[in-house]
Amino acid sequence: MTDERRPETPAEADGTTGLLTALGKMMKLLRERKGLTQKDFGQLVGYGPDAISAMERGVRTMRPEVLEKADELLDAGGLFLQAVPELREAMSRVRTRHPEWYRGYAALEAEAVELHHYVNNAVHGLLQTEDHAHAVFAKRRPFLTGEMIENRVADRLSRQQIFDRWPAPIVSYVIEEAVLDRPIGGREVHVEQLQRLLDISVRQNVEIQVMPTKVEEHPSLGSAFNLLIPKRHTQVAYTEAQGYPRLITDPEEVRRIADRYGIMRAMALTPRETRVLIEKKLEEL
């Protein structure tokens, strides 16, 4: 099936594609004139190279603070500063729309004040680098067309704006160690992915913990799951297995999943120990 109904990016949904694309192209042009790589520029403005790439391509909403810093760093002469009011207005209209089966969860994720994830077989989508996500979709069966792959990668990157939201949500992960050992996309992509985990893990509102493979007891050998506390709502859970999603709102069932997650957090490595482990795995690559 090639006629896939994909989620719209925020820009497409609210008609701001032209503005974001134009700003991205101008930023890329001035960045390259300065001789800066996406990584170099990202370090100057506080974002990773994947985020800068997505902003320059217009698939991720440009942040006003990036535009303000870019004006000075890239010698734009006030050009970007003039666009900040229009950008803020565009951001106020931005919303993400998803396929019907996903919309309920997507809306909850976008407004969640807490997000907790158990990851057992793959890097969670909100943590994936652009190259890692591309490798994941490129090998998916049945095969996706090139256009579908690019669309899915763009949609995944657009969801990662949740890390830039303010007030920042509380986010935690329990990741099985085996996930860190699977070099999806090859060595270079894997190195970049592990480095992204380290970069995200030092954020004040994020805690990443690894469940060591050597543990002899485990309270949750089922599928991966997400636990969300949406703004002004009670906690819900979300699971997806073999393409079948399930949004769980029954309080007792959610409580049982949350209980298992709490036990796993207690059994897993601490966030500090996790960073040491990831750094060690990077040294060994």
ABEGO torsion letter per residue (X at the ends): XABBBBBBBAAAAAGAAAAAAAAAAAAAAAAAAAGBBAAAAAAAAGBBAAAAAAAAAGABBBBAAAAAAAAAAAGAGGAAAAAAAAAAAAAAABBBBBBAAAAAAAAAAAABABBBBBBAABBBAAABBAAAAAAAAAABOBBBBAAAAAAAAAAAAAAAAAAABOBBBBBBBBBBAAAAABBBGEAAAAAAAAAAAAAAAABAABBBBBBBAABABBABABBBBBBBBBBGBBBBBBBBBGGBBBBBABAAAAAAAAAAAAAAAAABBBAAAAAAAAAAAAAAX
